[in-house]
Amino acid sequence: MVLKLYGSAKSTCTRRVAVILHEKKVPFELVPVDYAAGEHKSEAYLKKQPFGQVPYLDDDGFILFESRAIGHYIASKYPDQGTPLIPSGLQANALFQQALSIEVADFDDYASKAAKESVFKAMQGLKTDQAVLDELLKTLDAKLDGYERILNKQKYLAGDEISLADLFHLPYGSMLPASNFKGLEARPNVARWWKDVSTRPSWQAVKDGASSTA
């Protein structure tokens, strides 16, 4: 059975999963969720995704939500297909887990909130709180000093091979230019890493919206 990804084509977390599916060369069907009709808050939908968010994955009746968990599941289910994205070996995997934590705690927490201020509020007709946005970007910029130190020693966040941890940055990282944020370009190793991950064919295929491949 073809994997079914329930979500919105342009949602950040749907595209986070879709880029992994492309890297692993796994065909999937994108099942659109009708936000305007409130489908994501319907009783039927909440039985699958109890928080009323997107996306969730249906793998022949196995239901999984949270984009990072879905990405890990896909990379684990198809280890020998497409790009290996989960390092094996005790120490290599420990460094991978470390990189996953860095993405959540030191990047996403700030980049996602910056996107809310600079992009999502505008889409809703709301005014950006510039003071809040400036503080988020200031903190994120400081965090990228740590990234520069890591990437001065290795090609990617978990080592010299790309992993889920790198790809998980893409949806919100790609929205930072809307805030006039230059931090991803200001440091040579961060800039090299970001150009590498953001120009991959997998991201180019979904950056403007995910779509079915099966």
C-alpha positions in Angstrom: 0.0 0.0 0.0 1.2 3.5 -0.9 1.9 5.7 2.1 -0.7 8.4 2.6 0.4 11.7 4.0 -2.6 13.8 5.3 -1.7 17.5 5.3 -1.6 20.8 3.5 0.7 21.1 0.5 2.4 24.3 1.8 2.4 23.6 5.5 5.9 23.6 7.0 5.6 20.3 8.8 4.0 18.5 5.8 6.9 19.7 3.7 9.3 18.5 6.4 8.0 15.0 5.9 7.7 15.3 2.1 11.4 16.1 1.8 12.3 13.0 3.7 10.1 10.9 1.4 11.8 12.4 -1.6 15.3 11.7 -0.1 14.3 8.1 0.5 12.7 7.8 -2.9 9.4 6.5 -1.3 6.3 7.1 -3.3 3.4 8.7 -1.4 0.0 10.1 -1.8 -0.7 13.5 -0.4 -4.3 13.6 1.0 -5.3 17.3 1.3 -6.8 18.5 4.6 -9.4 21.2 4.1 -8.5 23.9 6.6 -11.2 26.3 5.4 -13.9 23.7 6.1 -12.3 22.9 9.5 -11.5 19.3 8.6 -8.5 19.3 10.9 -10.8 19.9 13.9 -13.5 17.4 12.9 -14.2 14.4 15.1 -13.0 12.0 12.4 -9.7 13.8 12.0 -9.1 14.2 15.7 -9.3 10.4 16.0 -6.2 10.2 13.9 -4.4 13.4 15.0 -5.6 14.3 18.5 -4.2 17.8 18.4 -5.9 18.8 15.1 -2.7 19.5 13.3 -1.0 18.4 10.1 0.4 16.2 9.0 -0.2 12.6 9.9 0.9 9.4 8.1 -1.2 6.4 7.3 0.9 3.4 6.5 -1.6 0.6 5.7 -3.6 1.5 8.9 -0.6 2.4 11.1 -1.2 6.0 12.0 1.7 8.3 13.1 1.8 12.1 13.7 4.5 14.7 14.5 6.7 15.4 11.5 10.0 14.5 13.0 8.6 11.2 14.3 7.3 10.5 10.8 10.6 11.4 9.2 12.4 9.0 11.6 9.9 6.2 10.8 10.3 6.6 7.1 14.1 6.6 7.3 14.1 3.6 9.5 11.6 1.6 7.4 13.6 2.1 4.2 17.2 2.1 5.4 18.7 0.8 2.2 16.6 3.0 -0.1 17.6 6.5 -1.2 19.9 8.5 1.0 20.9 7.0 4.4 19.6 9.5 7.0 20.2 7.8 10.3 23.8 7.0 11.3 24.5 3.5 12.7 26.9 2.7 15.4 26.7 3.7 19.0 28.8 6.9 18.9 27.6 8.0 15.4 24.0 7.6 16.5 24.7 9.5 19.7 26.0 12.4 17.7 22.9 12.2 15.5 20.7 12.3 18.5 22.7 15.4 19.7 22.1 17.0 16.3 18.4 16.3 16.4 18.3 18.1 19.8 20.2 21.1 18.5 17.6 21.5 15.7 14.7 21.5 18.1 16.2 23.6 20.9 18.6 25.9 19.2 17.0 26.6 15.9 13.3 25.6 15.5 12.2 27.3 18.7 13.3 30.6 17.4 12.9 30.2 13.6 9.3 28.9 13.9 8.3 31.8 16.1 10.0 34.3 13.8 8.0 32.8 10.9 4.8 33.3 13.0 5.6 36.9 13.5 6.9 37.8 10.0 4.8 35.5 7.8 1.8 33.8 9.4 0.6 37.0 11.2 0.6 38.8 7.9 -1.4 36.0 6.3 -4.0 36.4 9.0 -4.1 40.2 8.6 -2.4 40.7 12.0 0.5 43.1 12.8 4.0 41.9 13.4 5.4 42.6 16.9 8.7 43.9 15.7 10.3 43.9 19.2 9.4 40.2 19.6 10.7 39.4 16.1 14.0 41.3 16.7 14.6 39.5 19.9 13.9 36.1 18.3 16.3 36.8 15.5 19.0 38.2 17.8 18.9 35.0 19.8 18.9 32.8 16.7 21.8 34.6 15.3 23.8 34.0 18.5 22.9 30.3 18.3 24.3 30.1 14.8 27.7 30.8 16.3 27.5 27.4 17.8 26.6 25.9 14.4 29.6 27.6 12.9 31.9 25.9 15.5 30.4 22.5 14.7 30.4 23.0 11.0 34.0 24.2 11.1 34.9 20.6 12.0 32.5 18.6 9.8 30.3 18.8 6.8 26.9 18.3 8.5 25.5 18.6 12.0 25.9 15.0 12.9 29.2 14.3 11.1 30.3 14.2 7.5 27.1 12.6 6.1 23.8 14.3 5.8 21.1 13.2 8.3 17.5 13.9 9.3 18.8 16.6 11.6 20.0 18.7 8.7 16.9 18.3 6.6 14.6 19.1 9.5 15.8 22.7 9.4 14.5 23.3 5.8 10.9 24.4 6.2 11.5 27.2 8.8 15.0 28.0 7.6 13.6 28.8 4.2 11.2 31.3 5.7 13.9 33.4 7.5 14.5 35.7 4.5 11.0 37.0 5.0 12.3 38.5 8.3 15.4 40.0 6.5 17.5 37.6 8.5 21.1 37.2 7.2 22.5 34.8 9.8 22.5 31.8 7.5 24.7 33.7 5.1 27.0 35.6 7.4 29.2 32.7 8.6 31.2 30.7 6.0 30.6 27.2 7.3 26.9 27.8 8.1 26.5 29.4 4.6 28.2 26.4 3.0 26.0 23.9 4.9 22.8 25.8 4.3 23.5 26.1 0.6 24.2 22.4 0.5 21.0 21.3 2.2 18.7 23.9 0.7 19.6 23.2 -2.9 19.1 19.4 -2.7 16.7 18.1 -5.3 14.5 16.7 -2.5 13.9 20.2 -1.1 13.5 21.8 -4.6 10.7 19.3 -5.2 8.7 20.3 -2.2 9.8 23.9 -1.2 6.8 25.5 -3.0 4.4 22.8 -2.0 4.3 19.1 -1.5 2.4 16.8 -4.0 1.8 13.1 -4.5 4.4 11.1 -6.2 2.4 7.9 -6.5 
